[in-house]
Amino acid sequence: MRLCEICGAQIDPERLEVLPETTTCPEHSQARKKIGFMVVPQGVGKGCASFLATIPDDPEQRRLALRAFRRSR
């Protein structure tokens, strides 16, 4: 049994099996689900690389990011 170092809740044994070194519960984990899309520049010279654009968790920031992406296309 291990407790979360932030909130003191018990960390699920299944989580400890997968991540034996973890010291936090899922709610306080630094790892976040990433949602994004691959951006491939078109019409540019050789040497331009694709990149992954992630979408923020905050609904307002997500709306602004998607709006900017649509404008750039």
C-alpha positions as CSV (number, residue, x, y, z in Angstrom):
1,M,0.0,0.0,0.0
2,R,1.3,3.4,-1.0
3,L,-0.3,6.8,-0.4
4,C,-0.2,9.7,-2.9
5,E,2.4,12.3,-1.8
6,I,0.0,15.2,-2.6
7,C,-3.4,14.2,-1.3
8,G,-2.7,11.1,0.8
9,A,-5.2,8.9,-1.0
10,Q,-4.3,5.2,-1.5
11,I,-2.7,4.5,-4.9
12,D,-4.5,1.7,-6.7
13,P,-2.4,-1.5,-6.7
14,E,-3.0,-1.9,-10.4
15,R,-1.4,1.5,-11.0
16,L,1.6,0.4,-8.9
17,E,2.0,-2.7,-11.0
18,V,2.2,-0.7,-14.1
19,L,4.2,2.2,-12.6
20,P,6.1,0.8,-9.6
21,E,8.0,4.1,-9.0
22,T,4.9,6.3,-8.9
23,T,4.3,8.4,-5.9
24,T,1.0,10.0,-6.9
25,C,-2.6,9.1,-7.7
26,P,-3.9,9.5,-11.3
27,E,-5.5,12.9,-10.4
28,H,-2.1,14.3,-9.3
29,S,0.0,12.7,-12.0
30,Q,2.1,15.0,-14.2
31,A,1.3,12.9,-17.2
32,R,-1.6,14.2,-19.1
33,K,-3.5,12.7,-22.1
34,K,-2.3,14.5,-25.2
35,I,-4.7,15.3,-27.9
36,G,-3.4,16.8,-31.1
37,F,-2.8,16.6,-34.7
38,M,0.2,16.3,-37.0
39,V,1.0,19.4,-39.0
40,V,2.8,18.8,-42.3
41,P,4.0,22.0,-44.0
42,Q,3.1,22.2,-47.6
43,G,4.6,24.3,-50.4
44,V,7.8,24.9,-48.5
45,G,11.4,24.0,-49.2
46,K,13.3,20.9,-48.3
47,G,14.3,20.6,-44.7
48,C,11.0,21.6,-43.2
49,A,9.9,19.1,-40.7
50,S,6.4,18.0,-39.6
51,F,5.4,18.6,-36.0
52,L,2.8,17.6,-33.5
53,A,0.5,20.3,-32.3
54,T,-1.2,19.5,-29.0
55,I,-4.6,20.8,-28.0
56,P,-4.9,22.4,-24.5
57,D,-7.1,20.9,-21.8
58,D,-8.8,24.3,-21.1
59,P,-12.0,24.6,-23.3
60,E,-11.3,28.3,-24.2
61,Q,-7.7,27.7,-25.0
62,R,-8.7,24.7,-27.1
63,R,-11.2,26.8,-29.0
64,L,-8.6,29.5,-29.7
65,A,-6.0,26.9,-30.8
66,L,-8.4,25.2,-33.3
67,R,-9.5,28.6,-34.6
68,A,-5.8,29.6,-35.2
69,F,-5.2,26.2,-36.9
70,R,-8.2,26.6,-39.3
71,R,-7.0,30.2,-40.2
72,S,-3.5,28.9,-41.0
73,R,-4.8,26.4,-43.6
